Amino acid sequence: MAFSEIEYGVTDRIATVTLKRPERLNAFTFTMRGELIEAFDLADADDDVRAVVVTGAGRAFCAGADLGGGGGTFGHRGGPGGEGETVDGAPRDGGGTVALRIARSLKPVIGAINGPAVGVGVTMTLPMDVRLASETAKFGFVFARRGIVAEAASSWFLPRIVGIAQAMEWTTTGRVFPASEALEGRLVSRVHPAEELLPAAYALAREIADNTSAVSVAAIRRLMWSGLSASSPWEAHAADSRLMAELGGAPDSIEGVTAFLEKRPADFPMKVGKDLPPGVPSWPDDPYGV
């Protein structure tokens, strides 16, 4: 699949999505928005893909929306969004369509944040499951300094990841902060020297690919994210119980237990594309079409 502003490839069951406008610090555009959504469609449709790593080309991860259009960049469409698409009568926020598509991923997503991640460059990472950062990375929820609001559904994601007080501090000041502060505030899981970032991301992806059931991982991902909106642990218990009943006697469970008893690596036969049980939360159905 040929893309113009990202690069997509699969090697050894790991998909890599690279934001690829290095001359513009990988600034976000309408074209990039569509290509990112398509890349995650490809990853979900490919049963050989077990995890997705997202990174940036050059010295940045993503410098935010491309402001090359000047003061009218955000205009009536709110920036690089979904052309002709609306939500409750308003033009859709493009960063939000990407964030929601990543949220619906059936494969675990690892952000390898190799440099500045500002504006949509950081909010698009919030629905990723693990964020690793380079020591050279910088982060900024700069929206209030541009006269707009934090987008990409970040008002839902960010407080759940870092807590409301930290989310408010970062979004109301709009200041840019280093990777060390992102780690302290739990925005990222680990910080690595620049040359060790991608190897660390791939090592994590490799651990998933080599040792786990793809169907189990997809179900766990949906349970975890949908559980953030559960009204009580009893609701989560009901969802867990349905999936334990559906998967407990399935081929992957039989193989997982048998391999453990036989002290050998498991060879899980089930595929996400055809074997995902009906009890897996739909996270949720998107009424707006992403």
C-alpha positions in Angstrom: 0.0 0.0 0.0 1.5 3.3 -1.1 1.1 6.3 1.2 2.5 9.8 0.8 2.7 11.2 4.4 3.1 8.0 6.4 5.0 4.8 6.0 3.4 1.4 6.8 5.1 -1.9 6.9 4.9 -5.3 8.6 8.0 -7.3 9.7 7.9 -10.4 11.7 4.3 -9.8 12.8 4.8 -6.3 14.0 3.3 -3.4 12.0 5.2 -0.1 12.0 3.4 3.2 11.2 5.9 6.1 10.7 4.7 9.7 10.3 6.7 10.8 7.4 6.9 14.5 6.7 10.3 15.1 8.3 10.8 18.4 6.5 7.7 19.7 8.4 8.4 17.9 11.6 5.7 15.4 10.6 3.0 18.1 11.0 -0.5 16.7 10.8 -2.6 17.3 7.6 -5.9 16.0 6.2 -3.9 13.6 4.0 -2.1 12.2 7.0 -5.4 11.9 8.9 -6.8 9.6 6.2 -3.7 7.6 5.8 -3.4 6.9 9.5 -7.0 5.6 9.6 -6.3 3.4 6.6 -3.1 2.1 8.2 -5.0 0.9 11.3 -7.7 -0.6 9.0 -4.9 -2.6 7.4 -3.4 -3.7 10.7 -6.7 -4.9 12.0 -7.5 -6.8 8.8 -4.2 -8.7 8.8 -4.2 -11.6 11.2 -0.4 -11.8 10.9 -0.1 -8.4 12.7 0.1 -8.9 16.4 1.1 -5.4 17.5 1.5 -1.9 16.0 4.4 0.5 16.7 3.9 4.2 15.8 6.8 6.6 15.5 8.0 9.6 13.5 10.6 10.1 10.8 13.5 12.5 11.5 13.9 14.4 14.7 10.2 14.9 15.6 7.3 12.6 16.4 4.6 15.2 15.3 4.7 19.0 15.7 0.9 19.3 15.7 -1.3 20.6 12.9 0.5 22.0 9.9 0.1 25.8 10.5 1.5 26.7 7.0 -1.9 28.1 6.1 -1.4 30.9 8.6 -3.9 32.4 11.0 -6.9 30.8 9.3 -5.5 27.3 9.7 -8.3 26.1 12.0 -11.0 28.2 10.5 -14.6 26.9 10.3 -13.4 23.3 10.0 -11.3 23.3 13.1 -8.1 22.4 11.3 -7.2 19.3 9.3 -10.5 17.4 9.8 -12.9 15.1 8.0 -13.9 16.8 4.8 -17.7 16.9 4.6 -18.1 14.9 7.8 -20.0 16.4 10.7 -20.7 15.5 14.3 -23.9 17.1 15.8 -23.9 19.5 12.9 -20.2 20.7 13.4 -17.3 19.7 11.1 -15.5 16.7 12.6 -12.2 17.3 14.3 -9.6 15.4 12.3 -7.4 14.5 15.3 -10.5 13.0 16.9 -11.2 10.7 14.0 -7.6 9.3 14.2 -7.8 8.9 18.0 -11.1 7.1 17.8 -9.8 4.8 15.1 -6.7 3.9 17.3 -9.1 3.4 20.2 -11.0 0.8 18.2 -7.8 -1.1 17.2 -7.9 -4.9 17.8 -4.1 -4.9 18.1 -2.1 -3.4 21.0 -0.5 0.0 20.0 2.9 1.2 21.2 3.8 4.8 20.7 7.6 5.3 20.2 7.8 9.1 20.7 11.1 10.0 19.2 11.0 13.8 19.4 8.6 16.7 19.9 4.9 15.7 20.2 2.8 18.8 20.3 -0.9 19.5 19.9 -2.5 16.7 17.9 1.0 15.1 17.9 0.5 14.3 21.6 -3.3 13.9 21.7 -3.2 11.2 19.0 -1.0 9.1 21.2 -3.5 9.0 24.1 -5.5 6.0 22.9 -2.3 4.1 22.3 -1.8 1.4 24.9 1.8 2.1 25.9 3.8 5.3 25.2 7.6 5.1 25.3 9.6 8.3 24.8 13.1 9.3 23.8 15.1 11.5 26.1 14.9 14.1 23.3 11.1 14.1 23.2 9.1 17.1 24.3 5.3 17.3 24.9 2.9 20.2 24.7 -0.9 20.5 25.0 -0.6 23.9 23.4 -4.2 24.5 22.4 -5.0 27.4 24.8 -2.0 29.2 23.4 -3.5 28.9 19.9 -7.0 30.0 20.9 -8.6 26.6 20.5 -9.5 23.6 22.7 -7.7 20.3 23.4 -9.1 18.0 20.8 -8.9 14.3 19.6 -11.2 13.3 22.5 -8.4 14.2 24.9 -10.8 15.6 27.5 -11.9 11.9 27.8 -8.5 10.2 27.5 -6.0 12.5 29.3 -7.6 12.7 32.7 -8.0 8.9 32.7 -4.3 8.5 32.0 -2.7 11.2 34.2 -5.6 12.4 36.5 -7.6 15.5 36.3 -5.2 17.8 38.2 -2.2 17.0 35.9 -4.4 17.1 32.8 -5.7 20.6 33.8 -2.2 21.9 34.5 -0.8 20.8 31.1 -3.8 21.9 29.1 -4.5 25.3 30.8 -0.9 26.4 30.7 -0.2 25.0 27.2 3.5 24.9 28.1 5.9 22.5 26.4 7.6 20.1 28.9 10.4 17.5 28.7 10.2 13.7 28.6 11.2 13.5 32.3 8.1 15.4 33.3 6.0 13.3 31.0 7.3 10.2 32.9 6.7 11.7 36.3 3.2 12.6 35.3 2.6 9.1 33.9 1.9 10.2 30.4 4.7 7.9 29.2 5.7 4.5 30.7 9.5 4.8 30.1 12.1 7.1 28.8 15.0 5.8 26.7 18.2 7.2 25.1 17.3 8.1 21.5 19.1 5.1 20.0 17.4 2.7 22.4 13.8 3.9 21.8 12.8 1.8 18.8 14.6 -1.4 20.0 12.6 -1.0 23.3 9.3 -0.6 21.5 10.0 -3.6 19.2 11.1 -5.7 22.2 7.7 -5.0 23.9 5.9 -5.8 20.7 7.9 -8.9 20.2 7.0 -10.1 23.7 3.4 -9.8 22.9 3.7 -11.5 19.5 5.8 -14.4 20.7 4.0 -15.3 23.9 0.3 -14.5 23.8 -3.0 -15.4 22.1 -4.0 -12.7 19.6 -7.7 -13.3 20.5 -7.0 -12.9 24.2 -5.0 -9.7 23.6 -7.8 -8.2 21.5 -10.4 -9.1 24.1 -8.3 -7.8 27.0 -7.7 -4.5 25.1 -11.4 -3.9 24.6 -12.2 -4.9 28.2 -9.6 -2.5 29.6 -10.6 0.5 27.6 -14.4 -0.1 27.8 -13.9 -0.7 31.5 -12.9 2.9 32.0 -16.5 3.8 31.4 -18.1 1.0 33.4 -20.5 2.2 36.0 -19.2 -0.2 38.6 -16.9 -3.2 39.1 -20.1 -5.4 38.8 -20.5 -4.2 35.2 -16.9 -5.2 34.6 -17.4 -8.5 36.3 -20.3 -9.3 34.0 -18.2 -8.5 30.9 -15.3 -10.6 32.3 -17.7 -13.5 33.0 -19.1 -13.5 29.5 -15.7 -13.7 27.9 -14.3 -16.3 30.4 -17.3 -18.5 29.4 -16.7 -17.9 25.7 -13.0 -18.4 25.7 -12.5 -20.9 28.6 -13.1 -23.9 26.4 -11.9 -22.5 23.1 -8.8 -23.8 21.3 -6.5 -21.1 22.4 -7.2 -21.8 26.1 -6.8 -25.5 25.6 -3.4 -24.9 23.9 -2.3 -22.4 26.5 -2.9 -24.8 29.4 -1.5 -27.8 27.5 1.7 -25.9 26.5 2.2 -24.8 30.1 1.9 -28.4 31.4 4.2 -29.7 28.6 6.7 -26.9 29.3 6.8 -25.7 25.7 5.9 -22.5 23.8 2.3 -22.2 23.0 1.1 -22.3 19.3 -2.3 -20.5 19.5 -4.5 -21.5 16.6 -7.3 -18.9 16.8 -7.4 -15.8 14.6 -8.8 -12.3 15.5 -10.4 -12.0 12.0 -12.6 -15.1 12.4 -12.6 -16.2 16.1 -13.2 -13.1 18.1 -16.1 -14.0 20.4 -19.3 -12.0 20.4 -18.9 -11.0 24.0 -15.9 -8.7 23.2 -17.0 -5.1 23.8 -17.5 -3.1 20.6 -15.8 0.0 22.1 -18.3 1.4 21.3 -20.1 1.6 18.0 -19.2 5.0 16.6 -22.4 6.8 15.6 -20.3 9.2 13.5 -18.8 6.6 11.2 -15.1 6.1 12.1 
